[in-house]
Amino acid sequence: MLAPMPSSPRKVVIVAFPDVQMLDVVGPAEVFGTAERLQPGRYQVELVARARGPLRTSSGIPILPRAVLSEVRGPIDTLIVAGGVGVYEAAHDRELVAWVKRRARTCRRVASVCSGAFLLAEAGLLDGRRATTHWAAAENLAERYPRVTVDA
């Protein structure tokens, strides 16, 4: 049985940054895009980044975010932070971390893909919670963020 249709599409915002892993962006976008095709009017997916223009991915293939952080208007239903080798630098971006922390407060759901957990942890959103990431980064996540219970 399908859930009742919301009165307006639920906004899904995927946050990307330089050297993001393309799969971590495209995977969730495809999931929600497919749900939208099956039930038109259910989801609106937006890819956002801190800077305007093409964004370099870890594979070297650029992606083009729809908007910059300051252009995201209205409520966000689902906030997804992508992962990738660029997450370590992104976790030092005070503006990006502050935006994620501020916007997460009013979202129905907040999630990350793989190493995107580092950005959520930097924002304090995983403090006192159980979290996971790629097995090769789990020890690093636990060491850097001792308030997070890391499940490797």
Short mmCIF file of the C-alpha atoms (twelve columns), coordinates in Angstrom:
data_MODEL
# 
_entry.id   MODEL 
# 
loop_
_atom_site.group_PDB 
_atom_site.id 
_atom_site.type_symbol 
_atom_site.label_atom_id 
_atom_site.label_alt_id 
_atom_site.label_comp_id 
_atom_site.label_asym_id 
_atom_site.label_seq_id 
_atom_site.Cartn_x 
_atom_site.Cartn_y 
_atom_site.Cartn_z 
_atom_site.pdbx_PDB_model_num 
ATOM 1   C CA . MET A 1   0.000  0.000  0.000   1 
ATOM 2   C CA . LEU A 2   1.415  3.371  -1.004  1 
ATOM 3   C CA . ALA A 3   1.600  6.285  1.401   1 
ATOM 4   C CA . PRO A 4   -0.875 9.102  0.768   1 
ATOM 5   C CA . MET A 5   0.358  11.727 -1.669  1 
ATOM 6   C CA . PRO A 6   1.730  14.860 -0.013  1 
ATOM 7   C CA . SER A 7   -0.028 18.128 -0.901  1 
ATOM 8   C CA . SER A 8   3.170  19.332 -2.599  1 
ATOM 9   C CA . PRO A 9   6.277  17.456 -3.714  1 
ATOM 10  C CA . ARG A 10  8.701  16.542 -0.953  1 
ATOM 11  C CA . LYS A 11  11.979 18.344 -1.592  1 
ATOM 12  C CA . VAL A 12  15.043 16.113 -1.552  1 
ATOM 13  C CA . VAL A 13  18.291 18.080 -1.429  1 
ATOM 14  C CA . ILE A 14  21.563 16.318 -2.191  1 
ATOM 15  C CA . VAL A 15  24.650 18.224 -1.046  1 
ATOM 16  C CA . ALA A 16  27.807 17.864 -3.142  1 
ATOM 17  C CA . PHE A 17  31.307 19.348 -2.970  1 
ATOM 18  C CA . PRO A 18  34.533 19.172 -5.006  1 
ATOM 19  C CA . ASP A 19  35.793 15.595 -5.400  1 
ATOM 20  C CA . VAL A 20  32.432 14.127 -4.401  1 
ATOM 21  C CA . GLN A 21  31.925 10.519 -5.478  1 
ATOM 22  C CA . MET A 22  29.530 10.591 -8.398  1 
ATOM 23  C CA . LEU A 23  27.804 7.375  -7.301  1 
ATOM 24  C CA . ASP A 24  26.925 9.003  -3.973  1 
ATOM 25  C CA . VAL A 25  25.092 11.761 -5.853  1 
ATOM 26  C CA . VAL A 26  23.596 9.820  -8.725  1 
ATOM 27  C CA . GLY A 27  22.462 6.808  -6.652  1 
ATOM 28  C CA . PRO A 28  20.084 8.729  -4.368  1 
ATOM 29  C CA . ALA A 29  19.010 10.989 -7.243  1 
ATOM 30  C CA . GLU A 30  18.014 7.944  -9.287  1 
ATOM 31  C CA . VAL A 31  16.116 6.382  -6.372  1 
ATOM 32  C CA . PHE A 32  14.013 9.496  -5.760  1 
ATOM 33  C CA . GLY A 33  13.773 10.225 -9.489  1 
ATOM 34  C CA . THR A 34  12.347 6.759  -10.081 1 
ATOM 35  C CA . ALA A 35  9.872  7.227  -7.240  1 
ATOM 36  C CA . GLU A 36  8.811  10.511 -8.849  1 
ATOM 37  C CA . ARG A 37  8.315  8.833  -12.243 1 
ATOM 38  C CA . LEU A 38  6.199  6.107  -10.618 1 
ATOM 39  C CA . GLN A 39  4.139  8.623  -8.630  1 
ATOM 40  C CA . PRO A 40  4.380  12.065 -10.230 1 
ATOM 41  C CA . GLY A 41  4.212  14.899 -7.737  1 
ATOM 42  C CA . ARG A 42  5.808  12.989 -4.857  1 
ATOM 43  C CA . TYR A 43  9.431  14.229 -4.952  1 
ATOM 44  C CA . GLN A 44  11.473 17.156 -6.229  1 
ATOM 45  C CA . VAL A 45  15.216 16.433 -6.274  1 
ATOM 46  C CA . GLU A 46  17.802 19.224 -6.158  1 
ATOM 47  C CA . LEU A 47  21.574 18.917 -6.292  1 
ATOM 48  C CA . VAL A 48  23.248 21.796 -4.470  1 
ATOM 49  C CA . ALA A 49  26.798 22.912 -3.752  1 
ATOM 50  C CA . ARG A 50  28.562 25.838 -2.158  1 
ATOM 51  C CA . ALA A 51  29.810 27.305 -5.445  1 
ATOM 52  C CA . ARG A 52  28.125 27.856 -8.793  1 
ATOM 53  C CA . GLY A 53  29.231 26.037 -11.927 1 
ATOM 54  C CA . PRO A 54  30.453 22.555 -12.814 1 
ATOM 55  C CA . LEU A 55  31.685 20.520 -9.878  1 
ATOM 56  C CA . ARG A 56  34.632 18.160 -10.229 1 
ATOM 57  C CA . THR A 57  33.898 14.610 -9.051  1 
ATOM 58  C CA . SER A 58  36.436 12.068 -7.831  1 
ATOM 59  C CA . SER A 59  36.187 10.289 -11.197 1 
ATOM 60  C CA . GLY A 60  36.983 13.502 -13.066 1 
ATOM 61  C CA . ILE A 61  33.538 13.705 -14.666 1 
ATOM 62  C CA . PRO A 62  31.934 17.034 -13.780 1 
ATOM 63  C CA . ILE A 63  28.384 17.428 -12.525 1 
ATOM 64  C CA . LEU A 64  26.310 20.597 -12.533 1 
ATOM 65  C CA . PRO A 65  24.479 21.432 -9.288  1 
ATOM 66  C CA . ARG A 66  21.097 23.084 -9.739  1 
ATOM 67  C CA . ALA A 67  21.694 25.735 -7.095  1 
ATOM 68  C CA . VAL A 68  24.099 27.095 -4.529  1 
ATOM 69  C CA . LEU A 69  23.292 26.719 -0.832  1 
ATOM 70  C CA . SER A 70  21.921 30.247 -0.453  1 
ATOM 71  C CA . GLU A 71  19.389 29.634 -3.233  1 
ATOM 72  C CA . VAL A 72  17.662 26.704 -1.527  1 
ATOM 73  C CA . ARG A 73  14.208 28.005 -0.622  1 
ATOM 74  C CA . GLY A 74  11.422 26.510 1.394   1 
ATOM 75  C CA . PRO A 75  11.368 23.430 3.563   1 
ATOM 76  C CA . ILE A 76  13.563 20.434 2.833   1 
ATOM 77  C CA . ASP A 77  11.974 17.056 3.474   1 
ATOM 78  C CA . THR A 78  15.101 14.925 2.993   1 
ATOM 79  C CA . LEU A 79  18.658 16.231 3.207   1 
ATOM 80  C CA . ILE A 80  21.321 13.885 1.852   1 
ATOM 81  C CA . VAL A 81  25.048 14.563 2.130   1 
ATOM 82  C CA . ALA A 82  27.082 12.719 -0.478  1 
ATOM 83  C CA . GLY A 83  30.516 11.251 0.245   1 
ATOM 84  C CA . GLY A 84  33.812 10.891 -1.535  1 
ATOM 85  C CA . VAL A 85  37.453 11.834 -1.043  1 
ATOM 86  C CA . GLY A 86  36.507 15.526 -1.040  1 
ATOM 87  C CA . VAL A 87  34.502 15.166 2.172   1 
ATOM 88  C CA . TYR A 88  37.586 15.716 4.323   1 
ATOM 89  C CA . GLU A 89  38.145 19.147 2.796   1 
ATOM 90  C CA . ALA A 90  34.407 19.850 2.813   1 
ATOM 91  C CA . ALA A 91  34.314 19.145 6.564   1 
ATOM 92  C CA . HIS A 92  36.669 22.139 7.005   1 
ATOM 93  C CA . ASP A 93  34.365 24.452 5.026   1 
ATOM 94  C CA . ARG A 94  32.737 26.440 7.843   1 
ATOM 95  C CA . GLU A 95  29.984 27.842 5.604   1 
ATOM 96  C CA . LEU A 96  29.024 24.418 4.271   1 
ATOM 97  C CA . VAL A 97  29.064 22.794 7.728   1 
ATOM 98  C CA . ALA A 98  26.979 25.632 9.220   1 
ATOM 99  C CA . TRP A 99  24.446 25.402 6.379   1 
ATOM 100 C CA . VAL A 100 24.054 21.628 6.820   1 
ATOM 101 C CA . LYS A 101 23.654 22.026 10.584  1 
ATOM 102 C CA . ARG A 102 21.111 24.852 10.260  1 
ATOM 103 C CA . ARG A 103 19.013 23.235 7.520   1 
ATOM 104 C CA . ALA A 104 19.066 19.770 9.156   1 
ATOM 105 C CA . ARG A 105 17.163 21.120 12.169  1 
ATOM 106 C CA . THR A 106 13.952 21.427 10.146  1 
ATOM 107 C CA . CYS A 107 14.232 18.385 7.864   1 
ATOM 108 C CA . ARG A 108 12.073 15.326 8.289   1 
ATOM 109 C CA . ARG A 109 15.063 13.118 7.441   1 
ATOM 110 C CA . VAL A 110 18.801 13.674 7.241   1 
ATOM 111 C CA . ALA A 111 21.158 11.087 5.788   1 
ATOM 112 C CA . SER A 112 24.574 10.692 4.289   1 
ATOM 113 C CA . VAL A 113 26.029 8.316  1.782   1 
ATOM 114 C CA . CYS A 114 29.227 6.552  2.831   1 
ATOM 115 C CA . SER A 115 31.891 9.056  3.930   1 
ATOM 116 C CA . GLY A 116 29.344 11.879 3.880   1 
ATOM 117 C CA . ALA A 117 29.047 10.881 7.551   1 
ATOM 118 C CA . PHE A 118 32.172 12.993 8.192   1 
ATOM 119 C CA . LEU A 119 30.305 16.143 7.187   1 
ATOM 120 C CA . LEU A 120 27.301 15.234 9.367   1 
ATOM 121 C CA . ALA A 121 29.651 14.468 12.271  1 
ATOM 122 C CA . GLU A 122 31.477 17.772 11.823  1 
ATOM 123 C CA . ALA A 123 28.108 19.534 12.031  1 
ATOM 124 C CA . GLY A 124 27.458 17.736 15.333  1 
ATOM 125 C CA . LEU A 125 24.484 15.910 13.889  1 
ATOM 126 C CA . LEU A 126 25.802 12.463 14.798  1 
ATOM 127 C CA . ASP A 127 26.772 13.228 18.407  1 
ATOM 128 C CA . GLY A 128 25.278 10.577 20.675  1 
ATOM 129 C CA . ARG A 129 24.148 8.532  17.689  1 
ATOM 130 C CA . ARG A 130 25.226 5.317  16.031  1 
ATOM 131 C CA . ALA A 131 26.639 5.834  12.534  1 
ATOM 132 C CA . THR A 132 28.558 4.000  9.876   1 
ATOM 133 C CA . THR A 133 30.682 4.812  6.867   1 
ATOM 134 C CA . HIS A 134 32.915 2.982  4.412   1 
ATOM 135 C CA . TRP A 135 34.844 0.292  6.288   1 
ATOM 136 C CA . ALA A 136 38.187 1.879  5.315   1 
ATOM 137 C CA . ALA A 137 37.167 5.194  6.930   1 
ATOM 138 C CA . ALA A 138 35.372 3.880  10.040  1 
ATOM 139 C CA . GLU A 139 38.390 4.041  12.348  1 
ATOM 140 C CA . ASN A 140 39.159 7.601  11.192  1 
ATOM 141 C CA . LEU A 141 35.532 8.650  11.812  1 
ATOM 142 C CA . ALA A 142 35.631 7.168  15.335  1 
ATOM 143 C CA . GLU A 143 38.936 8.878  16.156  1 
ATOM 144 C CA . ARG A 144 37.924 12.290 14.818  1 
ATOM 145 C CA . TYR A 145 34.438 12.270 16.342  1 
ATOM 146 C CA . PRO A 146 34.494 10.455 19.706  1 
ATOM 147 C CA . ARG A 147 30.883 11.492 20.487  1 
ATOM 148 C CA . VAL A 148 29.714 9.286  17.599  1 
ATOM 149 C CA . THR A 149 29.302 5.546  18.093  1 
ATOM 150 C CA . VAL A 150 30.817 4.206  14.887  1 
ATOM 151 C CA . ASP A 151 29.623 0.813  13.685  1 
ATOM 152 C CA . ALA A 152 32.370 -0.386 11.368  1 
# 
